[in-house]
Amino acid sequence: MSRTDCTMNREARPVAVEYAVFVHATEDFDKVIKAVENLMPPRLRERKKVEVEETYGHYENPIRIIRVSFRNPEYASQAFTWIWARLPDEDRACFMKDLDLHINDKSRLYMRLDKQEAFLGQARLSSGDDVIKVVFNFKGSREAVRNFLLSHDLRVV
């Protein structure tokens, strides 16, 4: 194995992304779709395929689960850059401070973004329930993902 191959194996990069969100009966489906789209670069909005699962909540209230996935490294990278650039500085700092809580052992990075803010065109982290969950699958070890994010945070996006 060449030195370049060893270096490449230690580098992480996003290879897929999934957006998931609950749509409650009291919410406007099209507005929730718009909120999800606002967290995507325009090029991805044109290519999205929306999957909808119909289910019921604890009190038999109807809930739809929207999922949009891209299994393309270029699209995943664009989505990451798009969201990261739109997060306020304080959200990025908080995310980086608690980075280990957002990365699992399978090199998946989890973000919970405020659904209302996303509808308004803003990206904001949220610990509440009314969120759009965004999961990035990375190629590379957990440590490589951590290094990717630390270096990404230092660059102007």
mmCIF file of the C-alpha atoms, coordinates in Angstrom:
data_MODEL
# 
_entry.id   MODEL 
# 
loop_
_atom_site.group_PDB 
_atom_site.id 
_atom_site.type_symbol 
_atom_site.label_atom_id 
_atom_site.label_alt_id 
_atom_site.label_comp_id 
_atom_site.label_asym_id 
_atom_site.label_entity_id 
_atom_site.label_seq_id 
_atom_site.pdbx_PDB_ins_code 
_atom_site.Cartn_x 
_atom_site.Cartn_y 
_atom_site.Cartn_z 
_atom_site.occupancy 
_atom_site.B_iso_or_equiv 
_atom_site.pdbx_formal_charge 
_atom_site.auth_seq_id 
_atom_site.auth_comp_id 
_atom_site.auth_asym_id 
_atom_site.auth_atom_id 
_atom_site.pdbx_PDB_model_num 
ATOM 1   C CA . MET A 1 1   ? 0.000   0.000  0.000  1.00 0.00 ? 1   MET A CA 1 
ATOM 2   C CA . SER A 1 2   ? 1.359   3.394  -0.947 1.00 0.00 ? 2   SER A CA 1 
ATOM 3   C CA . ARG A 1 3   ? 1.682   6.359  1.378  1.00 0.00 ? 3   ARG A CA 1 
ATOM 4   C CA . THR A 1 4   ? -1.174  8.029  -0.534 1.00 0.00 ? 4   THR A CA 1 
ATOM 5   C CA . ASP A 1 5   ? -3.441  5.025  0.096  1.00 0.00 ? 5   ASP A CA 1 
ATOM 6   C CA . CYS A 1 6   ? -2.743  5.182  3.837  1.00 0.00 ? 6   CYS A CA 1 
ATOM 7   C CA . THR A 1 7   ? -3.507  8.898  3.916  1.00 0.00 ? 7   THR A CA 1 
ATOM 8   C CA . MET A 1 8   ? -6.743  8.419  1.992  1.00 0.00 ? 8   MET A CA 1 
ATOM 9   C CA . ASN A 1 9   ? -7.915  5.744  4.442  1.00 0.00 ? 9   ASN A CA 1 
ATOM 10  C CA . ARG A 1 10  ? -7.568  8.202  7.324  1.00 0.00 ? 10  ARG A CA 1 
ATOM 11  C CA . GLU A 1 11  ? -9.542  10.942 5.631  1.00 0.00 ? 11  GLU A CA 1 
ATOM 12  C CA . ALA A 1 12  ? -13.281 11.153 6.047  1.00 0.00 ? 12  ALA A CA 1 
ATOM 13  C CA . ARG A 1 13  ? -15.862 12.427 3.627  1.00 0.00 ? 13  ARG A CA 1 
ATOM 14  C CA . PRO A 1 14  ? -19.642 12.406 3.566  1.00 0.00 ? 14  PRO A CA 1 
ATOM 15  C CA . VAL A 1 15  ? -21.000 9.741  1.218  1.00 0.00 ? 15  VAL A CA 1 
ATOM 16  C CA . ALA A 1 16  ? -24.749 9.906  1.919  1.00 0.00 ? 16  ALA A CA 1 
ATOM 17  C CA . VAL A 1 17  ? -27.294 12.109 3.645  1.00 0.00 ? 17  VAL A CA 1 
ATOM 18  C CA . GLU A 1 18  ? -30.852 11.557 4.866  1.00 0.00 ? 18  GLU A CA 1 
ATOM 19  C CA . TYR A 1 19  ? -33.383 14.175 5.927  1.00 0.00 ? 19  TYR A CA 1 
ATOM 20  C CA . ALA A 1 20  ? -36.280 12.923 8.073  1.00 0.00 ? 20  ALA A CA 1 
ATOM 21  C CA . VAL A 1 21  ? -39.159 14.845 9.606  1.00 0.00 ? 21  VAL A CA 1 
ATOM 22  C CA . PHE A 1 22  ? -42.549 14.168 11.196 1.00 0.00 ? 22  PHE A CA 1 
ATOM 23  C CA . VAL A 1 23  ? -45.582 15.932 9.751  1.00 0.00 ? 23  VAL A CA 1 
ATOM 24  C CA . HIS A 1 24  ? -48.429 16.121 12.249 1.00 0.00 ? 24  HIS A CA 1 
ATOM 25  C CA . ALA A 1 25  ? -52.086 16.382 11.206 1.00 0.00 ? 25  ALA A CA 1 
ATOM 26  C CA . THR A 1 26  ? -52.134 20.056 12.225 1.00 0.00 ? 26  THR A CA 1 
ATOM 27  C CA . GLU A 1 27  ? -49.216 20.935 9.930  1.00 0.00 ? 27  GLU A CA 1 
ATOM 28  C CA . ASP A 1 28  ? -49.242 21.938 6.282  1.00 0.00 ? 28  ASP A CA 1 
ATOM 29  C CA . PHE A 1 29  ? -47.469 19.154 4.356  1.00 0.00 ? 29  PHE A CA 1 
ATOM 30  C CA . ASP A 1 30  ? -46.196 21.531 1.627  1.00 0.00 ? 30  ASP A CA 1 
ATOM 31  C CA . LYS A 1 31  ? -44.726 23.908 4.201  1.00 0.00 ? 31  LYS A CA 1 
ATOM 32  C CA . VAL A 1 32  ? -42.834 21.069 5.855  1.00 0.00 ? 32  VAL A CA 1 
ATOM 33  C CA . ILE A 1 33  ? -41.475 20.012 2.446  1.00 0.00 ? 33  ILE A CA 1 
ATOM 34  C CA . LYS A 1 34  ? -40.394 23.631 1.915  1.00 0.00 ? 34  LYS A CA 1 
ATOM 35  C CA . ALA A 1 35  ? -38.588 23.579 5.280  1.00 0.00 ? 35  ALA A CA 1 
ATOM 36  C CA . VAL A 1 36  ? -36.688 20.445 4.258  1.00 0.00 ? 36  VAL A CA 1 
ATOM 37  C CA . GLU A 1 37  ? -35.844 21.952 0.852  1.00 0.00 ? 37  GLU A CA 1 
ATOM 38  C CA . ASN A 1 38  ? -34.475 25.061 2.539  1.00 0.00 ? 38  ASN A CA 1 
ATOM 39  C CA . LEU A 1 39  ? -31.824 22.829 4.140  1.00 0.00 ? 39  LEU A CA 1 
ATOM 40  C CA . MET A 1 40  ? -30.673 21.621 0.702  1.00 0.00 ? 40  MET A CA 1 
ATOM 41  C CA . PRO A 1 41  ? -28.633 23.324 -1.996 1.00 0.00 ? 41  PRO A CA 1 
ATOM 42  C CA . PRO A 1 42  ? -30.834 24.242 -4.999 1.00 0.00 ? 42  PRO A CA 1 
ATOM 43  C CA . ARG A 1 43  ? -29.274 21.500 -7.134 1.00 0.00 ? 43  ARG A CA 1 
ATOM 44  C CA . LEU A 1 44  ? -30.429 18.846 -4.669 1.00 0.00 ? 44  LEU A CA 1 
ATOM 45  C CA . ARG A 1 45  ? -33.948 20.265 -4.391 1.00 0.00 ? 45  ARG A CA 1 
ATOM 46  C CA . GLU A 1 46  ? -34.405 19.505 -8.080 1.00 0.00 ? 46  GLU A CA 1 
ATOM 47  C CA . ARG A 1 47  ? -33.220 15.905 -7.618 1.00 0.00 ? 47  ARG A CA 1 
ATOM 48  C CA . LYS A 1 48  ? -35.012 14.979 -4.403 1.00 0.00 ? 48  LYS A CA 1 
ATOM 49  C CA . LYS A 1 49  ? -37.346 12.009 -4.160 1.00 0.00 ? 49  LYS A CA 1 
ATOM 50  C CA . VAL A 1 50  ? -39.682 12.300 -1.219 1.00 0.00 ? 50  VAL A CA 1 
ATOM 51  C CA . GLU A 1 51  ? -40.680 9.122  0.590  1.00 0.00 ? 51  GLU A CA 1 
ATOM 52  C CA . VAL A 1 52  ? -43.733 9.365  2.813  1.00 0.00 ? 52  VAL A CA 1 
ATOM 53  C CA . GLU A 1 53  ? -44.697 6.857  5.483  1.00 0.00 ? 53  GLU A CA 1 
ATOM 54  C CA . GLU A 1 54  ? -48.158 7.077  7.034  1.00 0.00 ? 54  GLU A CA 1 
ATOM 55  C CA . THR A 1 55  ? -48.365 6.104  10.696 1.00 0.00 ? 55  THR A CA 1 
ATOM 56  C CA . TYR A 1 56  ? -50.167 6.980  13.913 1.00 0.00 ? 56  TYR A CA 1 
ATOM 57  C CA . GLY A 1 57  ? -49.031 8.595  17.131 1.00 0.00 ? 57  GLY A CA 1 
ATOM 58  C CA . HIS A 1 58  ? -49.575 7.437  20.712 1.00 0.00 ? 58  HIS A CA 1 
ATOM 59  C CA . TYR A 1 59  ? -53.127 8.811  20.748 1.00 0.00 ? 59  TYR A CA 1 
ATOM 60  C CA . GLU A 1 60  ? -53.923 7.461  17.258 1.00 0.00 ? 60  GLU A CA 1 
ATOM 61  C CA . ASN A 1 61  ? -53.271 10.876 15.699 1.00 0.00 ? 61  ASN A CA 1 
ATOM 62  C CA . PRO A 1 62  ? -52.153 10.563 12.067 1.00 0.00 ? 62  PRO A CA 1 
ATOM 63  C CA . ILE A 1 63  ? -48.488 11.319 11.422 1.00 0.00 ? 63  ILE A CA 1 
ATOM 64  C CA . ARG A 1 64  ? -46.581 11.284 8.165  1.00 0.00 ? 64  ARG A CA 1 
ATOM 65  C CA . ILE A 1 65  ? -42.850 10.696 8.149  1.00 0.00 ? 65  ILE A CA 1 
ATOM 66  C CA . ILE A 1 66  ? -41.019 12.362 5.270  1.00 0.00 ? 66  ILE A CA 1 
ATOM 67  C CA . ARG A 1 67  ? -37.626 11.048 4.200  1.00 0.00 ? 67  ARG A CA 1 
ATOM 68  C CA . VAL A 1 68  ? -35.331 12.395 1.506  1.00 0.00 ? 68  VAL A CA 1 
ATOM 69  C CA . SER A 1 69  ? -32.050 10.568 0.898  1.00 0.00 ? 69  SER A CA 1 
ATOM 70  C CA . PHE A 1 70  ? -29.078 11.102 -1.349 1.00 0.00 ? 70  PHE A CA 1 
ATOM 71  C CA . ARG A 1 71  ? -26.622 8.218  -1.655 1.00 0.00 ? 71  ARG A CA 1 
ATOM 72  C CA . ASN A 1 72  ? -24.109 10.205 -3.646 1.00 0.00 ? 72  ASN A CA 1 
ATOM 73  C CA . PRO A 1 73  ? -20.858 11.521 -2.106 1.00 0.00 ? 73  PRO A CA 1 
ATOM 74  C CA . GLU A 1 74  ? -20.946 14.715 -4.154 1.00 0.00 ? 74  GLU A CA 1 
ATOM 75  C CA . TYR A 1 75  ? -24.512 15.498 -3.074 1.00 0.00 ? 75  TYR A CA 1 
ATOM 76  C CA . ALA A 1 76  ? -23.802 14.565 0.549  1.00 0.00 ? 76  ALA A CA 1 
ATOM 77  C CA . SER A 1 77  ? -20.799 16.877 0.588  1.00 0.00 ? 77  SER A CA 1 
ATOM 78  C CA . GLN A 1 78  ? -22.823 19.713 -0.959 1.00 0.00 ? 78  GLN A CA 1 
ATOM 79  C CA . ALA A 1 79  ? -25.594 19.203 1.613  1.00 0.00 ? 79  ALA A CA 1 
ATOM 80  C CA . PHE A 1 80  ? -23.116 19.264 4.494  1.00 0.00 ? 80  PHE A CA 1 
ATOM 81  C CA . THR A 1 81  ? -21.449 22.434 3.230  1.00 0.00 ? 81  THR A CA 1 
ATOM 82  C CA . TRP A 1 82  ? -24.847 24.086 2.638  1.00 0.00 ? 82  TRP A CA 1 
ATOM 83  C CA . ILE A 1 83  ? -26.089 23.415 6.170  1.00 0.00 ? 83  ILE A CA 1 
ATOM 84  C CA . TRP A 1 84  ? -22.773 24.125 7.893  1.00 0.00 ? 84  TRP A CA 1 
ATOM 85  C CA . ALA A 1 85  ? -22.430 27.505 6.161  1.00 0.00 ? 85  ALA A CA 1 
ATOM 86  C CA . ARG A 1 86  ? -25.913 28.522 7.315  1.00 0.00 ? 86  ARG A CA 1 
ATOM 87  C CA . LEU A 1 87  ? -25.543 27.593 10.959 1.00 0.00 ? 87  LEU A CA 1 
ATOM 88  C CA . PRO A 1 88  ? -24.940 30.601 13.200 1.00 0.00 ? 88  PRO A CA 1 
ATOM 89  C CA . ASP A 1 89  ? -21.486 30.772 14.772 1.00 0.00 ? 89  ASP A CA 1 
ATOM 90  C CA . GLU A 1 90  ? -22.865 29.966 18.227 1.00 0.00 ? 90  GLU A CA 1 
ATOM 91  C CA . ASP A 1 91  ? -24.612 26.819 16.911 1.00 0.00 ? 91  ASP A CA 1 
ATOM 92  C CA . ARG A 1 92  ? -21.431 25.635 15.205 1.00 0.00 ? 92  ARG A CA 1 
ATOM 93  C CA . ALA A 1 93  ? -19.438 26.282 18.385 1.00 0.00 ? 93  ALA A CA 1 
ATOM 94  C CA . CYS A 1 94  ? -21.978 24.340 20.475 1.00 0.00 ? 94  CYS A CA 1 
ATOM 95  C CA . PHE A 1 95  ? -22.004 21.497 17.940 1.00 0.00 ? 95  PHE A CA 1 
ATOM 96  C CA . MET A 1 96  ? -18.205 21.289 17.962 1.00 0.00 ? 96  MET A CA 1 
ATOM 97  C CA . LYS A 1 97  ? -18.089 21.418 21.768 1.00 0.00 ? 97  LYS A CA 1 
ATOM 98  C CA . ASP A 1 98  ? -20.439 18.411 21.965 1.00 0.00 ? 98  ASP A CA 1 
ATOM 99  C CA . LEU A 1 99  ? -19.154 16.730 18.816 1.00 0.00 ? 99  LEU A CA 1 
ATOM 100 C CA . ASP A 1 100 ? -18.834 13.285 20.367 1.00 0.00 ? 100 ASP A CA 1 
ATOM 101 C CA . LEU A 1 101 ? -22.588 13.304 21.048 1.00 0.00 ? 101 LEU A CA 1 
ATOM 102 C CA . HIS A 1 102 ? -23.273 13.794 17.324 1.00 0.00 ? 102 HIS A CA 1 
ATOM 103 C CA . ILE A 1 103 ? -21.048 11.047 15.864 1.00 0.00 ? 103 ILE A CA 1 
ATOM 104 C CA . ASN A 1 104 ? -21.641 7.337  16.355 1.00 0.00 ? 104 ASN A CA 1 
ATOM 105 C CA . ASP A 1 105 ? -19.281 4.372  15.947 1.00 0.00 ? 105 ASP A CA 1 
ATOM 106 C CA . LYS A 1 106 ? -20.518 3.781  12.392 1.00 0.00 ? 106 LYS A CA 1 
ATOM 107 C CA . SER A 1 107 ? -19.264 7.235  11.325 1.00 0.00 ? 107 SER A CA 1 
ATOM 108 C CA . ARG A 1 108 ? -22.726 8.743  11.169 1.00 0.00 ? 108 ARG A CA 1 
ATOM 109 C CA . LEU A 1 109 ? -23.121 12.394 12.039 1.00 0.00 ? 109 LEU A CA 1 
ATOM 110 C CA . TYR A 1 110 ? -26.477 13.517 13.468 1.00 0.00 ? 110 TYR A CA 1 
ATOM 111 C CA . MET A 1 111 ? -27.946 17.015 13.323 1.00 0.00 ? 111 MET A CA 1 
ATOM 112 C CA . ARG A 1 112 ? -31.317 18.112 14.678 1.00 0.00 ? 112 ARG A CA 1 
ATOM 113 C CA . LEU A 1 113 ? -32.438 21.333 12.997 1.00 0.00 ? 113 LEU A CA 1 
ATOM 114 C CA . ASP A 1 114 ? -35.383 23.513 13.987 1.00 0.00 ? 114 ASP A CA 1 
ATOM 115 C CA . LYS A 1 115 ? -38.275 22.918 11.568 1.00 0.00 ? 115 LYS A CA 1 
ATOM 116 C CA . GLN A 1 116 ? -39.796 26.410 11.946 1.00 0.00 ? 116 GLN A CA 1 
ATOM 117 C CA . GLU A 1 117 ? -36.455 28.139 11.401 1.00 0.00 ? 117 GLU A CA 1 
ATOM 118 C CA . ALA A 1 118 ? -35.798 25.932 8.359  1.00 0.00 ? 118 ALA A CA 1 
ATOM 119 C CA . PHE A 1 119 ? -39.134 27.019 6.864  1.00 0.00 ? 119 PHE A CA 1 
ATOM 120 C CA . LEU A 1 120 ? -37.948 30.617 7.260  1.00 0.00 ? 120 LEU A CA 1 
ATOM 121 C CA . GLY A 1 121 ? -34.715 29.756 5.459  1.00 0.00 ? 121 GLY A CA 1 
ATOM 122 C CA . GLN A 1 122 ? -32.470 29.521 8.523  1.00 0.00 ? 122 GLN A CA 1 
ATOM 123 C CA . ALA A 1 123 ? -30.468 26.589 9.868  1.00 0.00 ? 123 ALA A CA 1 
ATOM 124 C CA . ARG A 1 124 ? -30.569 26.356 13.664 1.00 0.00 ? 124 ARG A CA 1 
ATOM 125 C CA . LEU A 1 125 ? -29.733 23.444 15.909 1.00 0.00 ? 125 LEU A CA 1 
ATOM 126 C CA . SER A 1 126 ? -32.501 22.315 18.224 1.00 0.00 ? 126 SER A CA 1 
ATOM 127 C CA . SER A 1 127 ? -32.900 19.894 21.097 1.00 0.00 ? 127 SER A CA 1 
ATOM 128 C CA . GLY A 1 128 ? -36.702 20.051 20.878 1.00 0.00 ? 128 GLY A CA 1 
ATOM 129 C CA . ASP A 1 129 ? -39.141 17.683 19.177 1.00 0.00 ? 129 ASP A CA 1 
ATOM 130 C CA . ASP A 1 130 ? -40.165 19.874 16.215 1.00 0.00 ? 130 ASP A CA 1 
ATOM 131 C CA . VAL A 1 131 ? -37.042 19.153 14.167 1.00 0.00 ? 131 VAL A CA 1 
ATOM 132 C CA . ILE A 1 132 ? -35.721 17.975 10.860 1.00 0.00 ? 132 ILE A CA 1 
ATOM 133 C CA . LYS A 1 133 ? -33.229 15.204 11.524 1.00 0.00 ? 133 LYS A CA 1 
ATOM 134 C CA . VAL A 1 134 ? -30.280 15.162 9.152  1.00 0.00 ? 134 VAL A CA 1 
ATOM 135 C CA . VAL A 1 135 ? -27.926 12.185 9.172  1.00 0.00 ? 135 VAL A CA 1 
ATOM 136 C CA . PHE A 1 136 ? -24.686 12.184 7.226  1.00 0.00 ? 136 PHE A CA 1 
ATOM 137 C CA . ASN A 1 137 ? -22.964 8.858  6.573  1.00 0.00 ? 137 ASN A CA 1 
ATOM 138 C CA . PHE A 1 138 ? -19.222 9.272  6.335  1.00 0.00 ? 138 PHE A CA 1 
ATOM 139 C CA . LYS A 1 139 ? -16.571 7.092  4.822  1.00 0.00 ? 139 LYS A CA 1 
ATOM 140 C CA . GLY A 1 140 ? -13.765 6.877  7.329  1.00 0.00 ? 140 GLY A CA 1 
ATOM 141 C CA . SER A 1 141 ? -13.345 6.156  11.002 1.00 0.00 ? 141 SER A CA 1 
ATOM 142 C CA . ARG A 1 142 ? -15.091 8.057  13.755 1.00 0.00 ? 142 ARG A CA 1 
ATOM 143 C CA . GLU A 1 143 ? -11.801 9.797  14.525 1.00 0.00 ? 143 GLU A CA 1 
ATOM 144 C CA . ALA A 1 144 ? -11.387 10.721 10.838 1.00 0.00 ? 144 ALA A CA 1 
ATOM 145 C CA . VAL A 1 145 ? -14.901 12.226 10.846 1.00 0.00 ? 145 VAL A CA 1 
ATOM 146 C CA . ARG A 1 146 ? -14.009 14.201 13.953 1.00 0.00 ? 146 ARG A CA 1 
ATOM 147 C CA . ASN A 1 147 ? -10.848 15.492 12.243 1.00 0.00 ? 147 ASN A CA 1 
ATOM 148 C CA . PHE A 1 148 ? -12.829 16.364 9.106  1.00 0.00 ? 148 PHE A CA 1 
ATOM 149 C CA . LEU A 1 149 ? -15.259 18.437 11.153 1.00 0.00 ? 149 LEU A CA 1 
ATOM 150 C CA . LEU A 1 150 ? -12.542 20.132 13.156 1.00 0.00 ? 150 LEU A CA 1 
ATOM 151 C CA . SER A 1 151 ? -10.720 21.121 9.973  1.00 0.00 ? 151 SER A CA 1 
ATOM 152 C CA . HIS A 1 152 ? -13.999 22.094 8.285  1.00 0.00 ? 152 HIS A CA 1 
ATOM 153 C CA . ASP A 1 153 ? -14.829 24.348 11.222 1.00 0.00 ? 153 ASP A CA 1 
ATOM 154 C CA . LEU A 1 154 ? -11.584 26.260 10.738 1.00 0.00 ? 154 LEU A CA 1 
ATOM 155 C CA . ARG A 1 155 ? -12.254 26.984 7.076  1.00 0.00 ? 155 ARG A CA 1 
ATOM 156 C CA . VAL A 1 156 ? -14.483 29.728 5.799  1.00 0.00 ? 156 VAL A CA 1 
ATOM 157 C CA . VAL A 1 157 ? -17.362 27.894 4.167  1.00 0.00 ? 157 VAL A CA 1 
# 
